[in-house]
Amino acid sequence: MEVNSLLPDVLQAEEMETENSTVVTEFILLGLTQSQNIQLLVFVLILIFYLIILPGNFLIILTIRSDPGLTAPLYFFLGNLAFLDASYSFIVAPRMLADFFSEKKVISYKGCITQLFFLHFLGGGEGLLLVVMAFDRYIAICRPLYYSTVMNPRACHVLLLAPWIGGFVHSIIQVALILRLPFCGPNRLDNFLCDVPQVIKLACTDTFVVELLIVFNSGLLTLLCFLGLLSSYAVILCHVHGSSSEGKNKAMSTCTTHVIIILLMFGPAIFIYTRPFRALPADKVVSFFHTVIFPLMNPVIYTLRNQEVKASMRRLLSRHVIC
């Protein structure tokens, strides 16, 4: 009798354990669109960006590292931004290009979590690096007498390390919250990548609390960084506008470029991560530009508005052409 009475409890415990375990071993990506014509257009667009702009990012890194005249902290951080953006572009775009030729776009559970981790690790790091670059510009323009003291080489390396650590902590929190969720079906992601808003909706449990934690971790952090950056550049631009120094135009140009990059990066991120995870028609398009197009453009936009870097790139290219 005792054995028979214990049997239902054991079976119930096993069922609960099965429910809490991750059953899904892979996710099916539905892609950016089902239209063959639009897929071909997107494929050509990504390929052009990769063949033209990605080598340009590596050229920026090579130029800054090889030119002894570009040793200022601004160029040190710009080179690292180019590296972060180039690395970020490898997370989604190559797989997306390969998926255009696949009838069934499948990514493993581990592969999905890995993609999600690096997406937030490098994306979070880039956002914090922009904060560091804003601090650099504030000291250079508003406190020029203290610039060489505050932004010494050691301080620059510490400031560079902070975005990497911050991005890692931010991403680990995201991944830890996702790993605690059970996935037992369905496994179809209505997107071309694995990201938190889509993955979390496939969990076989109530995700309200987890969604709030993720919005707090991603959305609130993104919004605060965005507002802080805009405020800091507003202060800088007001200071520049009221000055009569020779470098006024150069400072205005540099700060305007930084603001453009901030809008390109934080605008889509705020749209994606600061609202409840409900699907909107524009989600895929915003994610596409946020993860594929804009990261490749950021360092190029910086370079096109920076005369010193452009002149150094011309010298570097002319030396190689002559050789």
N, C-alpha and C positions, 0 to 999 in steps of 0.2 A: 504493500500500500504506500509506504513512504517513497519507494523508488518511483512508483507511478505518479505520485503527487509532485515529485521534483522534476519529472520529465518536461511538463509544459514550461516551467520556469527556465530550464536549460535551453529549450528550443527558442523561447522568447529572447533570451540573452544572445543567442547566436544570430537571430534575425536582426536585433539591434546592432550587433557588431558588423553585420554585413551591410546594413543601411549606412553606417558611419564610415565605411571604407570607400575608397575611390574605385569605382567599377569602370568608368570610362578610361580607355587607354589611348584614345586618339580623338582629335576634333576634325570635323570637316569644315573647311573654309568656303563660304559661298562666293567669295571674291568681291571685287569692287562693283562689277556690273555683269549682267548676263548677255548684254548686247555684244556681238562679235565685232562690230564696227568700232564701238567705243573702246573695247578691249585692245584692238589694234592701235587706236589712237593713243591710248595710255601707254602701251608698250613702246611705241616710237618715242613718245615724250620722255619716258624714264630713260630709255637708251641714249637719247641725245644728251640729257642731263649728265648721265654717267660718263659718256665719252668726252664731253667738253668741260663741264664744271668740276667734276671730281678730280681730274688731273690738275685743274686750276687751284684747287684747295691744297693739293700736295706741293704745287709750285710755290704757293704762299708760305708754307712751312719751310721749304728748302731755301727760299729767299731770305726769310727772317733769320734762319740759323746760319746762313753763309755770309751775310752782310754785317760787318762789324759796326756799321753806322746805325743799325736797327737794334740797339741794345736797350732802349728805353723800356720801362715796364709795360707801356701800352702795346708794344710789338711782341713782347714776351707773352702777354695774355692773348693777343690776337693769334699768334701761332698755335697756342693751346686750344683756342676756340675752333680753329680750322681742323685741328686733329680730332677734337670731340665731334664736330659736325660730320667729318668724313667717316669716323667710326660709327656714329649714329645712323648714317645712311646705309651701312652694311647690314643693319638688323632686319630691315623689312624689304627693301627694294630687290636684292638678288633673288630671294625666294619668290617675290611677287612676279618677277620676270620669268622665272622657271615655271610658275603655276599657270602662266598664260598658255603653255603647251600641254598642260595636264587636264584631262577630263575630270578627274576626281582630285580635288585639292585637299590633301590630308596632312595634318601635323600631329605628332605624338603628344601625349600629355606632358612628358618631360620637356619636349621641344617647345611646347607652348609656354610652359613656366619659365624656361630659359629665355625665350624671346621677350616675355613680359618683364623679366628681371633686368635685362640689358636696356630695354626701352626706357625704363624708369631710372635706372642707374645713370646712363649717359644723359638722358633728358633732364633729370634733376640736377646733375652736375653742371650741365650747360646753363641752366637757369641761375644757379648760384654763382657761376663764373661771370655772368653778366652783372650780378650784384657787385662782385669784386671789381670789375672794370668800371662800374659807376663810381665806386669809392676812389679808384685811381684817378678818374677824371675830376672828381670833386677836389681832391687834394692838389692836383696839378693846376687847376684853374682858380679855385677859391682860396687855397693856402699854398701858393707857389714857394714861399720861403722855407716851408717845412717839407717840401716834396722829397728832396734828396735824402732827408733824414728818415722820414716815415716810410717811403717806398724804397728802402735799401734791398739789395739782392736777397738777404735772408728773409725779410718780411714778404717779398714777392713769392718766394717758394712756400712759405707758410700759408699765404693767402691762396696760392694755387692748390695746395693740399686740401684746404677746407672744402671746396666744391666736390672733390672726389670722395671725401669722407661723408659729406652731407648727402650726396647722391646715392652712395652705398647704403646708408642708414635708411633713407627714404624708400629705396627699392626693396630692401630686406623686409621692411614693415609691410609693404604691399604683398610681397610673395608669401610671407608668414600668414597673413589674413586669408589669402586664397588657398593655401595648402591645408588649412583647417576645415575647408568646406568639402562635403561629399558630392561627388559627381557620378550619378548613376543613369544618366540619359535624360533628355536628348543630348546629342553632341554636335549639333550643327551651329557654327558661328556665322552670323550674318555680317561678315566683314572679310577683309583680306589679310588681317593680322590678329594675333592674340593680344588683347588689351583688357584691362580690368572691367570696363563697363559691359562688354559682351560676355566675358567668361563668367562673371559673377551671377549672371542671370540663368546660367545652366545648372547651378547648384541645386541639389535635391533637399533644400531646407530653407527656412526663412532667413533672408539675408539683410533684413532692415538694419540691424545693429552694425553688421560688417560694412554695409554701404555708408552709413554715417561715419564710421571710423576711416574709411578710405577717402570719402569726400573731405574729411578733416585733414587727412594726411596729404592728399594731392591738391584738392580744390582750394582749401583755405591757404595752404602754403603758396600755391601759384598766385592766388589773388593778392596776398600780402606782399609778395615779391614784386608783382606788377605795379601795385599802387606805390610801394616804396621807391621803385626805380623811376616811375614817372615824377614823383615828388622831388627826388634828388636831382633829376635832370631839369626840372622846372626851376629849382634853386640855382643850378649852374647856369642855365640860359639867362635868368634874370641878372645874375652877377656879370656874365659876359656882356649882356646888352648895355649895362650901365658903365662898363669900363671903356677906356680909350686906348688900349694897348695895341701893339702891332699884330699880335697873334689872335685878334678878335675873330677874324673871318675863319681862321683855321680851327679855333675852338668851337665856333658855331657849327662848322661843317662836321667836325668829329662828333659832337653831341647829337646833331640831327641824325647822323648815321646810326648812332647807338639807339636812339628812340625808334627808328624804323625797324631795327632788328628786334627790339623789345615787343613792338606791336605784332610783328610777324610770328614771333615765337609764343608769346603769352596769350595773344588773342584766341587762337584755336585751342590752346590748352585750357583756358578758362571756360570756353564753350563745352569742352568734352568733360572736364573733371569737377566743375563747381555746381552741377545740377544733379538731381536724382537720375539714376541710370535707366532712363527711358529712351527707347529708340526714336530718333528723329530722321526725316528724309535726308538732311544735310550731313549726318554723322560721318558717312563714308568719305564724302568729298573733303570735309574738314580734316579728317584723319589722314587722308592721302597727302594733302598739302603739308600737314603738320609733321608727318614722319618721313616723307620722301622728297618733296620739292624744296621747302624752306630751309632744311638743314644744309643742303648743298649751296643755297644762295647766300647764306649769312656772311661767310668770310669774303665772298666775291663782292658783295655790297660794301663791306668795309674797305676793301682794296680799291675799288673804283673811285672812292672818295678820299683816298689817302695818297697824296702826291709822292711822299717819300717811298712808300712801298712800290708804287707803280714805276718810279724811276729805277729803283733797285732791281725790279723784275726785268726791266728792259736791259739793264747792264748784264744781268745774269744770262739772259737769253742770247744777247749779242756775243758774249764770250764763248758760249757753247756753239753758236752758229759759226763763228770765226774758226774755232778749233776743229 
